[in-house]
Each structure stands twice: as structure tokens, then as C-alpha cells.
Amino acid sequence: MIQGEIKFSSISDINDFVKITSKLDADIDVKKGSMTVDGKSIQGLYNFEIGTKLICTINTTNENIYNDIKQLDRFVVTGFSKV
């Protein structure tokens, strides 16, 4: 499991994030406070306020996940690391 902090600047960012995450072989959760949504769900992610820092948790056994998530760099506030 790896975790990092992300932020969306627009609705378009959310759409792009989901396009990327939906291709990953991993379970992705995005959380703020007590609310957790599927990181592959546009509708779920629309519940978060634009500009809010969110915790993104990626659960996978894929050893190459760090290479795979480089596409998410533009959303990352605090880099991903193992937890």
C-alpha cells in the first residue's frame, strides 16, 4: 500500500485523474476526513471540494506501481510512499 496527498484544481482534473486511475491494476481510495470514495469513480470524486487536499491510497501487488502512477504527478501535493 502506498499513500500520498493529491489536489484537484478543476472538474477537468477529476475527469483526467479517473481516466488514468481506471487503467491501473490497483484499488484506489481517496479520502478527506471520514469520507472515502473509490479513486476510479468520477461521481464519487465530485463530492470533494475543488482545491482541497485529499489522501490517496493505492493498494496493489504491482511492483511497478511507482512507474505506473507517474501520470498522476500533476495532482500530487505530497509524493507517494509506502505506509
N, C-alpha and C positions, 0 to 999 in steps of 0.2 A: 504494500500500500504506500502510495506517495501522496503528498499534500502540498498545496500552495495557495496563495491568495490571488484572486482574479478580480477584474472590474470591467464592466461594460460601459462604453460611452454613448451607445445608441442602440436602438432596436435592431439596426443592421448588424451591429456587433453580436448580438444574441443569435441572430439568424446564421451568421458566419460561424460562430462557435459551435452551434448544433450541426452544421454541415460537416465540420471537422470531427467532432466527437462521435457522430453517428458512424463514422468509418473505423473507429478504433475498436480493437478487440479488448474491451475493458468495461467494467462497471464504473460509472462516473456519478458522483453525488456533489451537488452544490448546496452550500448551507449558509444561512445567516440567522444567528440566534437559534431559536428552536425549530425553524422551518428548514427542511431538507427536501430538495427536488432532484429528479433524475436529470443529469447533465446532458442528456440526449433529447430532452423534451422542451421544445420551443414554448409551449403553453406553460409548463412549469416555471421556466426561467423568466417569463414575462411577469411573474409575481414579484420579482425583486425590483427595487427602485434603481433606475439607471444611475451610475456613478457610485454605487455602494460597493465597498469591498466585501468580497464573498470568499468563503473557504471552499476550495475544490479538492475533492478526494478521489483518487483513481485507484481502483482495485483491479489488479491483473497479475498474471503469472508471466506475462510477456517480458522477456529480458531486454528487449529493445524499446521499451516504452519511452525512455528519455529521447530517443531519436524520433519516435512517432509523435510526441507531443510538442516538438519544436514549432509546429504550425500554430500552436496556441500562444506563442511568445508575446504577441501584441496585446493579449488580455491579461498577462501576468503582472502582478504588482510585487509579489514576493515569490521567488523561484520555488520550484517543486523539489521536495526532498522526502526521503523515506521517513515514515513515522512508525 
